[in-house]
Amino acid sequence: MKKTPLQCRHCTNLIKRRLKGKIINESQNSEIVSGYKAAIDIISKGLESYSKIDLSVLQTPQARAIAFLAVDFVNDITEEKILLKIPLRKL
């Protein structure tokens, strides 16, 4: 089963809101930002397969993991709260 378009829009809006935070935009969290930007794209397009992810733009394992979670979200394997609770690094 797949998430509905409404669920996908809701999740991407929550990710966008998280990306507006101060701590997430500090340099130590750049891979999280990269992963979340990919997640927005993945969820918006409804990508259902890991093979459709453009890994060339995801340089770190953490960014790739966030992208994979986004695919799992689209496929209704993972809940949005898991995707949205990626811990941030604080200096």
PEKAGI-V105883 format. One record per residue. N is the residue number from 0. RES is the residue in one letter. SS is DSSP state (@ for helix, = for strand, . for the rest). PSI is psi in radians with two decimals (* if undefined). Layout:
BEGIN
N:RES:SS:PSI / N:RES:SS:PSI
END
This chain:
BEGIN
0:M:.:2.60 / 1:K:.:2.66 / 2:K:.:2.64 / 3:T:.:2.79 / 4:P:@:-0.63 / 5:L:@:-0.77 / 6:Q:@:-0.69 / 7:C:@:-0.78 / 8:R:@:-0.75 / 9:H:@:-0.80 / 10:C:@:-0.78 / 11:T:@:-0.62 / 12:N:@:-0.68 / 13:L:@:-0.68 / 14:I:@:-0.79 / 15:K:@:-0.69 / 16:R:@:-0.72 / 17:R:@:-0.62 / 18:L:.:-0.21 / 19:K:.:-0.11 / 20:G:.:2.75 / 21:K:.:-0.87 / 22:I:@:-0.68 / 23:I:@:-0.45 / 24:N:@:0.16 / 25:E:.:2.69 / 26:S:@:-0.58 / 27:Q:@:-0.17 / 28:N:@:0.30 / 29:S:@:-0.61 / 30:E:@:-0.50 / 31:I:@:-0.75 / 32:V:@:-0.78 / 33:S:@:-0.78 / 34:G:@:-0.72 / 35:Y:@:-0.65 / 36:K:@:-0.71 / 37:A:@:-0.68 / 38:A:@:-0.72 / 39:I:@:-0.79 / 40:D:@:-0.79 / 41:I:@:-0.82 / 42:I:@:-0.72 / 43:S:@:-0.65 / 44:K:@:-0.18 / 45:G:.:0.61 / 46:L:.:2.26 / 47:E:.:0.06 / 48:S:.:2.42 / 49:Y:@:-0.55 / 50:S:@:-0.26 / 51:K:@:-0.01 / 52:I:.:2.34 / 53:D:.:1.61 / 54:L:@:-0.26 / 55:S:@:-0.43 / 56:V:@:-0.10 / 57:L:.:1.65 / 58:Q:.:-0.28 / 59:T:.:2.72 / 60:P:@:-0.62 / 61:Q:@:-0.73 / 62:A:@:-0.73 / 63:R:@:-0.69 / 64:A:@:-0.71 / 65:I:@:-0.73 / 66:A:@:-0.74 / 67:F:@:-0.66 / 68:L:@:-0.62 / 69:A:@:-0.72 / 70:V:@:-0.75 / 71:D:@:-0.66 / 72:F:@:-0.84 / 73:V:@:-0.68 / 74:N:.:0.11 / 75:D:.:0.61 / 76:I:.:-0.56 / 77:T:.:2.57 / 78:E:.:2.70 / 79:E:@:-0.53 / 80:K:@:-0.53 / 81:I:@:-0.80 / 82:L:@:-0.62 / 83:L:@:-0.12 / 84:K:.:0.49 / 85:I:.:2.16 / 86:P:.:2.44 / 87:L:.:2.63 / 88:R:.:2.34 / 89:K:.:2.41 / 90:L:.:*
END
